[in-house]
């Protein structure tokens, strides 16, 4: 898909003159193009090989408010006048370094792999009632509407660890996939919000 339009192409054999190119054509076979053979090899991989492993696409610099829910306790904060202020459950100045660490940890989340192509049922992964949920918003908000505009916010749900080890289930609201995240990264996040 490019600029909202989908294209289909057929990948053929390597060029006959011995150069490292592969023949590619479209369904109408109007043109035959030569592309680097390495690109054609990569195109033959699994979809997950092409999927961006970065889980949180929102830069820490654009986050203006957030809400963290853990063990049914919720903390909300907002960036005001260049600093961070806790707006719920109490109103207080936030520890700027702790906020920076949490946002940097989230920005560095990378999937080990993707478990599903679509998140139809979150419950088998402990994501319906996650052990932690974080809502990041790119706009300032009052305590009542941190997540009010879906286009301005993303929700990160941290679910159950994989039975027998190997990661933790994670779902980010702007993705259709459920991902596996390294348990050490989850521990870093839990320490950052503690």
C-alpha positions in Angstrom: 0.0 0.0 0.0 1.3 3.4 -1.0 -0.5 6.7 -0.4 -3.7 4.8 0.4 -3.7 2.7 -2.7 -2.9 -1.0 -2.8 -0.6 -2.4 -5.5 0.0 -6.0 -6.4 3.2 -7.3 -8.0 4.7 -10.6 -9.0 8.3 -11.5 -8.2 10.0 -13.7 -10.8 13.4 -15.1 -11.4 16.8 -13.4 -11.2 17.9 -11.6 -14.3 19.3 -13.8 -17.0 22.5 -11.7 -17.5 23.9 -12.8 -14.2 23.5 -9.4 -12.4 22.0 -9.4 -8.9 18.5 -8.4 -10.0 15.1 -10.0 -9.9 12.3 -9.4 -12.4 9.1 -7.9 -11.0 5.8 -7.1 -12.9 2.3 -5.9 -12.1 -0.8 -8.0 -12.9 -1.4 -6.2 -16.2 2.2 -7.2 -17.2 2.6 -3.8 -18.9 6.2 -3.4 -17.6 8.8 -5.7 -16.2 11.1 -4.1 -13.7 14.5 -5.2 -12.4 14.9 -4.7 -8.6 17.8 -5.6 -6.3 17.6 -9.4 -5.6 18.0 -8.8 -1.8 14.7 -6.8 -1.9 12.9 -9.7 -3.5 14.3 -12.1 -1.0 13.1 -9.9 1.9 9.7 -9.5 0.3 9.3 -13.3 0.5 9.5 -13.3 4.3 6.7 -13.3 6.8 4.5 -10.2 7.4 5.8 -10.1 10.9 9.4 -9.7 9.5 8.2 -6.4 8.0 6.1 -5.2 11.0 7.6 -2.3 13.0 8.7 -3.8 16.3 8.5 -0.5 18.1 5.3 -0.7 20.3 4.8 3.0 21.3 5.1 5.4 18.3 4.4 8.5 20.4 7.6 10.4 21.2 8.1 11.3 24.9 8.4 15.0 23.8 4.8 15.2 22.6 3.2 13.5 25.6 1.2 16.2 27.5 -0.7 14.0 29.9 -0.8 10.4 31.0 -2.8 8.0 33.2 -1.3 4.9 34.8 -3.6 2.2 36.3 -2.0 -0.5 38.3 -3.7 -2.8 40.8 -6.9 -0.8 40.4 -5.1 2.4 41.6 -4.9 5.3 39.1 -2.5 8.1 38.9 -2.8 10.9 36.4 -0.4 13.7 35.5 -0.2 16.6 33.1 2.7 18.7 31.7 2.2 22.3 32.8 4.5 25.2 32.3 7.4 22.9 31.4 7.0 20.7 34.4 4.9 17.7 35.4 2.0 17.9 37.9 0.1 15.0 39.4 -3.6 15.7 39.0 -5.1 12.5 40.6 -5.5 10.9 43.1 -3.9 14.0 44.7 -2.6 17.2 43.3 1.1 17.6 43.7 4.3 18.3 41.8 5.5 15.2 40.0 9.1 13.9 40.0 10.3 15.0 36.6 13.0 12.4 36.4 10.6 9.5 37.2 8.2 10.8 34.5 11.1 11.1 32.0 12.3 7.5 32.9 8.8 6.1 32.4 8.2 7.8 29.1 11.7 6.8 27.8 11.1 3.2 28.9 7.8 3.2 26.9 9.4 4.8 23.9 12.0 2.0 23.9 9.5 -0.9 24.0 10.3 -3.3 21.1 8.3 -6.5 20.5 10.1 -9.8 20.7 7.5 -11.1 18.3 3.8 -10.7 17.5 1.5 -13.4 18.8 -1.6 -12.5 16.8 -2.3 -10.5 13.7 -5.4 -9.0 15.3 -6.5 -8.5 18.8 -10.0 -10.0 18.7 -10.1 -11.5 22.2 -7.8 -10.0 24.7 -8.8 -12.2 27.7 -6.5 -15.2 27.0 -3.5 -12.8 27.3 -4.6 -11.1 30.5 -5.3 -7.9 28.6 -9.0 -7.4 29.5 -8.0 -6.7 33.1 -4.3 -5.9 32.6 -1.9 -5.7 35.5 -1.0 -2.3 34.2 -2.6 0.1 31.7 -1.1 3.4 30.6 -2.8 6.1 28.5 -0.6 8.6 26.9 -2.1 11.8 25.3 -0.5 14.3 23.1 -2.7 17.1 24.4 -3.2 18.6 27.8 -6.3 17.5 29.5 -8.1 17.9 32.8 -8.1 14.9 35.1 -11.5 13.9 33.7 -10.5 13.6 30.1 -7.0 12.3 29.7 -8.1 9.8 27.1 -11.1 11.5 25.7 -9.9 11.9 22.1 -8.8 8.6 20.6 -6.7 10.2 17.9 -4.7 12.1 20.6 -4.2 9.1 22.9 -2.9 5.6 22.9 -3.4 2.9 25.6 -0.7 0.4 26.4 -2.0 -2.7 28.2 0.5 -5.0 30.0 -1.0 -8.4 30.4 0.1 -11.8 31.7 3.5 -13.3 31.5 3.8 -16.1 29.0 3.4 -19.5 30.8 6.9 -21.0 31.2 8.6 -17.7 30.4 9.5 -16.0 27.2 7.9 -12.6 27.7 4.8 -10.7 28.6 1.7 -10.0 26.5 1.2 -6.4 25.5 -1.4 -4.6 23.4 -1.2 -1.0 22.2 -4.5 0.6 21.1 -3.2 1.8 17.8 -2.1 -1.7 16.7 -4.2 -4.7 15.7 -1.6 -7.1 17.1 -0.8 -8.6 20.5 2.9 -8.5 21.0 5.4 -10.2 23.3 7.6 -7.9 25.3 10.7 -8.9 27.2 9.8 -9.4 30.9 12.9 -7.3 31.9 11.4 -4.3 30.1 8.1 -4.8 32.0 10.1 -4.9 35.2 11.8 -1.6 34.3 8.4 0.0 33.6 7.0 -1.2 36.9 10.0 0.2 38.8 9.6 3.5 36.9 6.0 4.0 37.9 6.4 2.7 41.5 
